[in-house]
Amino acid sequence: MATHEAGSDDGLLVIHVALFRMATRSLAHAYRLLGYKVHHAHDADNLLYGNPWPLIEEAAEATWPDVPNARPRPRFTRRDWDRIWGAEYDIATDLSGPFADQLIEAYPNAKVVIVQRDFDSWWPSYLSECIDGAFSPVQRVVLFLLWHILGVRAGYAILKVHFGFFHAKSRAEIEANARESYERYYKRIRKMVPPERKLEYKIGDGWEPLCKFLGKDVPDVPFPRLNDRKTHESGTRARRYEVFLGTAKVVAPWVMGLVIAGMAIRYATR
């Protein structure tokens, strides 16, 4: 069993190289079944409050200083990545993907698992599930409520990651730069990692190549298959409902106070 004690010097034991909509949730569960302590944002007890969103936003600004509304920051070091994942987890999956090259440099002893879907099959899923939602009119309202009412930077952090990864300042530039950014990302990762440290894992390969590479016994359970498109869409709706409900709880006392004050003034001036 892999064990990771908070504050240990091991840091991340495995760097999982993949982007959203590449079976990251299934792989996260698979790693857990192998005994690793895994950070997967969508598996947090509370997606909005259970993830290090301010640090993710800082990492985006430090990595891509030209993203809209970025504040100047120095490049992240091993100590910074430890603050986010390395001091507590063995593996990070979905949120860590765009920063994989820096994590490989920060944790030179970590093994590297590379997962890549064909661009033409991956991009429509990523576009509809990640980009469309991030730039929809409803999402703009959600972003405003999250930050100005609930004090959560999740939406702004993710926007900066999208802009930075695709070297863009608008949705149109994201779409225009998508293929080039995608290919550059994987080309850079493959050049960085020697053959003995990396596994080219294809979705659907199952347990055997993963367990052999990590030195683990094959579990006596089917390989996980989680978070299909229907599940992802229902999760998005649930999170928006959570935002609106949380906002209502915060705002309701103020609204009630204004109503009572208005009634009192009206009564006093009669």
Secondary structure, 3 states (H helix, E strand, C coil): CCCCCCCCCCCCCEEEECCCCCCHHHHHHHHHHCCCCEECHHHCCCCCCCCCHHHHHHHHHHHCCCCCCCCCCCCCCHHHHHHHHHCCCCEECHHHHHHHHHHHHHCCCCEEEEECCCHHHHHHHHHHHHHHHHCCHHHHHHHHHHHHCCCCCHHHHHHHHHHHHCCCCCHHHHHHHHHHHHHHHHHHHHHHCCHHHEEEECCCCCHHHHHHHHCCCCCCCCCCCCCCHHHHHHHHHHHHHHHHHHHHHHHHHHHHHHHHHHHHHHHHCC
